[in-house]
Amino acid sequence: MGCWLEPGRQTEPDQHDQREMVFVTGGRGTLVSGAESTPLRAGDVVFIEKNHEHVVHCTDEPLTWFSVYWPLKETR
């Protein structure tokens, strides 16, 4: 899935029964998952364990990324 955010925006909280790998392709931002806050910039790869609520925040330049999920479908 390809994603993007404009500066000052954030995603809605997300949580799913799939693991997710985030590949940051441009910009800067922050991934907040539980109590952890991870800075993001182009070239970063971040793993999100299943059932962890997470939000992506964009800082001062447009943030672009793509995510890969597995298994292919949620099991709920």
C-alpha positions, 0 to 999 in steps of 0.5 A: 500500500502506498501512503503520503502525508502533508506537513502537520498532518497525521494518520488516524490510529490504526491497528490490525491483525497483520504484521506491517513493514514500512518503507519510507521513500521521502520526507520526514515524520514520526511513527508512534506505536504504543509508548514508542516514538520512532523518527522516520526519514527517507531510507528507513524501514520499520516493523510494526507487530500485529495488534499494535495501535500506531499513528504516523505524523508528518513533520516539515516536508511531505512524507511518503512510504509504502507498507507491506502486510502479512498475512495477506488478509486479517484473521479476525 
